[in-house]
Amino acid sequence: MKEDNKILHNVGTDNPFKVPEGYFENLTQRIMDNLPEQNKQEKKTKNRTVFMNAAKWISGIAAACALLLCVKTFMPTATDGTDAAQATAKTETAEQDYVSEEEYEIEVMRYAMIDREDIYSYLEGAE
C-alpha cells in the first residue's frame, strides 16, 4: 500500500491525454463523409417452377425405391422349404443335445465312480 502511494505521488494522478476542443461536436458528420456511398441493391427472388417442386418429390421417391431394392436384394429369404427344414433340424438337435442338470450330475458321479454311499460317508465325516 505504501509503495502504491509512493508511485502515485511520483507519477501523479493527472490524465496525460487530452481531447482537442470541438472534437466530438461534428464527429458523426465527418465519419459519414468518409464512408463510400452504397447503392441499394434489390434482392433477387427465385422463381420456383412446378418442375422444381416435382423434382424434389421425384428424387425422394427414387431414393426410397433404391432403398427398397437394396433391402430386397441383400436380405436373405426362404424361397423354398430347405431353409425351414434346416432350421427345424437344428432345433431338434439342440433339444437332443440338451442334458438336464440331474443327468449331468449322474454322469459325473458315474465317471468318478462315486455312488450314494460314498456321498453319505463324505457328508458324515464333514460334520
Buried (B, 14 or more C-beta within 10 A) or exposed (E): EEEEEEEEEEEEEEEEEEEEEEEEEEEEEEEEEEEEEEEEEEEEEEEEEEEEEEEEEEEEEEEEEEEEEEEEEEEEEEEEEEEEEEEEEEEEEEEEEEEEEEEEEEEEBEEEEEEEEEEEEEEEEEE
